[in-house]
Amino acid sequence: MSPEELAERHPLVHHVTTGGAWEAISRTGLLSTRALLDRFEVPEPDRGTLLSRPRPVPVELTHPRHGRAVIFDNRPLRLPILQRCLDCSVEEFCRELNARVFFWATERRLENHLRARGHRGRRRDVITVSTRRLLEECGPAVTLCAFNSGSTLYPNAPRRGPASFRPVADYPYDEERRRRGRSNALAEVCVSGQVARIDDVVERVVRIDADGERTRVA
């Protein structure tokens, strides 16, 4: 799959973050969990625990200079199912997840995510970016995944590991489309590390209140 094909088939991709976070993200960039821990200077052993294990609850970070940030929980990663479907250790896979920023490849997947139990009644910011500009900005740091890599809710969860995240040029889009259907050929667009110049790629930001009301804020 070429970058041009990806941008044509999925022109916009969507990242969900804590409600009210956009203003800080606009200043600092959109950071992976690992990059956020670096920025907030989280020491060991807390740093290692946050990177290597599923988080049962959201974690709030504070810093005298950078303020406050919240890391989402990993409750959809049910450990017994995760352990059965991994091609690596739990620690290694969690570190893979925490090294990336994730975007939903379709609006349908975004809306399904927002309707999930863990998001109901919570304030969220949805950052929608141009795939073409994201590829221009982040290039080789972009990888693709065919399924929701952060969820093992059901016993038939797909097998997963570091190889689940494929470079754009190596992603078998047509094969996944035949296997999963056109609308499920691609689930996630991922960026290793961070999207430093997020303002250069953003198309819009929508803030969702606890009651579900949506307001465009950028």
Protein Blocks (a to p, Z undefined) as FASTA:
>chain_A
ZZklmmmmmmbccddddehklmmmmmnopadfklmmmmnopacfklmmmmmpccfbdcdd
ddfklopaddddfklmcfklmmmmpcbdfklmmmmmmmpccddfbfklmmmmmmpmklgo
pacddddddfklmmmmnmmmpccdfbdfkbcfbfklccddfklpccfklpcfklmmmmno
jklmpfbdcdehiafblmlmpfbdcdddfkopacdfZZ
